């Protein structure tokens, strides 16, 4: 069941490659029979790649975490996915890894596509390749108990 959903801005592209603001689109779902709640968020990161956008990588990561803290509830399983426009070693990804487990990352464009979770709960992960997109299609099976 859908509990609630929304969208909030968390970053803005830098002026030298500006397309606009960047958000986090989120939903809270409850599994009927298990009674568990999932907070799921998708994010499309700011440009230029690895910059963190107008306010930098740390601010973008903190804004993502603030959005999760505002709308997720204690006990929620958390999954964060997207094209972060930030690769491994970037300030955005390093900061997020301080609070979330990085489950998987892609390879295309220096690995800007990522899956994070509140639990290190990956049963399996696969990179399915491009599959019609210019980005990696990432597949992860997670177990929350």
C-alpha positions as CSV (number, residue, x, y, z in Angstrom):
1,X,0.0,0.0,0.0
2,X,1.1,3.5,-0.7
3,X,1.5,5.5,2.5
4,X,2.7,8.8,1.1
5,X,4.8,10.1,-1.7
6,X,6.4,13.4,-2.9
7,X,9.2,15.3,-4.6
8,X,11.6,17.9,-3.3
9,X,14.6,19.7,-4.8
10,X,18.0,18.7,-3.4
11,X,20.5,20.3,-5.8
12,X,20.9,22.6,-8.8
13,X,23.2,22.4,-11.8
14,X,26.2,24.7,-11.8
15,X,25.9,27.7,-14.1
16,X,28.4,26.4,-16.7
17,X,26.2,23.4,-17.4
18,X,22.8,24.5,-16.2
19,X,19.6,22.6,-17.0
20,X,17.8,23.4,-13.7
21,X,17.2,22.0,-10.2
22,X,17.5,18.3,-9.3
23,X,15.2,16.5,-7.0
24,X,14.5,13.4,-5.1
25,X,11.2,11.6,-6.0
26,X,10.2,9.4,-3.0
27,X,7.5,7.0,-1.9
28,X,6.7,5.1,1.3
29,X,5.1,1.7,0.8
30,X,3.8,-0.9,3.3
31,X,3.9,-4.6,2.6
32,X,0.5,-5.9,3.6
33,X,1.3,-9.4,4.8
34,X,4.8,-8.6,6.3
35,X,3.8,-5.2,7.7
36,X,7.2,-3.8,6.7
37,X,7.6,-0.3,5.4
38,X,9.9,0.7,2.5
39,X,11.1,4.3,1.8
40,X,12.2,4.3,-1.8
41,X,13.8,7.4,-3.5
42,X,15.2,8.1,-7.0
43,X,17.5,10.9,-7.6
44,X,19.0,12.5,-10.8
45,X,22.1,14.3,-9.8
46,X,23.3,17.8,-10.8
47,X,25.8,18.7,-13.5
48,X,28.7,18.9,-14.3
49,X,29.5,15.3,-13.5
50,X,31.3,14.8,-10.1
51,X,30.8,18.5,-9.1
52,X,27.7,18.1,-6.9
53,X,26.2,21.1,-8.7
54,X,26.0,24.7,-7.6
55,X,26.5,24.1,-3.9
56,X,28.9,21.1,-4.2
57,X,28.9,17.5,-3.4
58,X,28.6,17.5,0.4
59,X,25.6,19.9,0.3
60,X,23.9,17.7,-2.3
61,X,24.4,14.6,-0.3
62,X,23.2,16.3,2.9
63,X,20.1,17.5,1.2
64,X,19.4,14.0,0.0
65,X,19.8,12.7,3.6
66,X,17.7,15.6,4.9
67,X,14.9,14.6,2.5
68,X,15.1,11.0,3.7
69,X,15.2,12.0,7.4
70,X,12.2,14.3,6.9
71,X,9.9,11.7,5.2
72,X,11.2,8.3,6.2
73,X,10.2,6.9,9.6
74,X,12.1,4.9,12.2
75,X,12.0,1.3,11.1
76,X,11.6,2.0,7.4
77,X,13.9,0.1,5.1
78,X,15.5,2.7,2.8
79,X,16.5,2.3,-0.8
80,X,18.1,5.2,-2.8
81,X,18.8,4.8,-6.5
82,X,19.5,6.9,-9.5
83,X,21.9,8.6,-12.0
84,X,23.7,10.7,-9.4
85,X,26.0,12.3,-12.1
86,X,28.7,11.5,-9.6
87,X,31.1,8.6,-9.7
88,X,33.0,6.6,-7.1
89,X,35.3,8.8,-5.1
90,X,33.2,11.9,-5.6
91,X,32.1,14.0,-2.7
92,X,28.4,13.1,-3.2
93,X,29.0,9.4,-3.1
94,X,31.6,9.4,-0.3
95,X,29.3,11.5,1.9
96,X,26.3,9.2,1.2
97,X,28.4,6.1,2.0
98,X,28.9,7.6,5.5
99,X,25.2,6.9,6.2
100,X,24.1,4.3,3.6
101,X,25.5,1.1,2.2
102,X,26.4,1.3,-1.5
103,X,24.9,-1.9,-2.9
104,X,26.0,-1.5,-6.5
105,X,27.4,1.0,-9.0
106,X,27.4,1.1,-12.8
107,X,30.4,1.5,-15.1
108,X,29.1,3.9,-17.8
109,X,30.3,7.6,-17.5
110,X,32.7,6.7,-14.8
111,X,30.1,4.9,-12.7
112,X,27.4,7.6,-12.1
113,X,24.5,5.1,-11.5
114,X,24.2,3.8,-7.9
115,X,22.0,1.8,-5.6
116,X,22.2,2.5,-1.8
117,X,20.3,0.9,1.1
118,X,20.0,1.3,4.8
119,X,20.9,-2.3,5.2
120,X,23.8,-4.2,3.7
121,X,21.2,-6.7,2.4
122,X,22.0,-7.6,-1.2
123,X,21.0,-11.1,-2.1
124,X,22.2,-10.6,-5.6
125,X,23.3,-7.8,-8.0
126,X,23.7,-7.6,-11.7
127,X,24.7,-5.0,-14.3
128,X,22.4,-5.7,-17.2
129,X,24.2,-3.3,-19.6
130,X,22.7,-0.5,-21.5
131,X,19.5,-2.1,-22.7
132,X,18.3,0.8,-24.8
133,X,19.6,3.5,-22.6
134,X,23.0,5.4,-22.5
135,X,23.2,4.3,-18.8
136,X,23.7,0.9,-17.1
137,X,20.6,-1.0,-16.1
138,X,21.3,-2.1,-12.5
139,X,19.5,-5.0,-10.9
140,X,19.6,-5.7,-7.1
141,X,17.6,-8.1,-5.0
142,X,17.6,-6.9,-1.4
143,X,16.4,-8.7,1.7
144,X,15.0,-6.7,4.7
145,X,14.1,-8.7,7.8
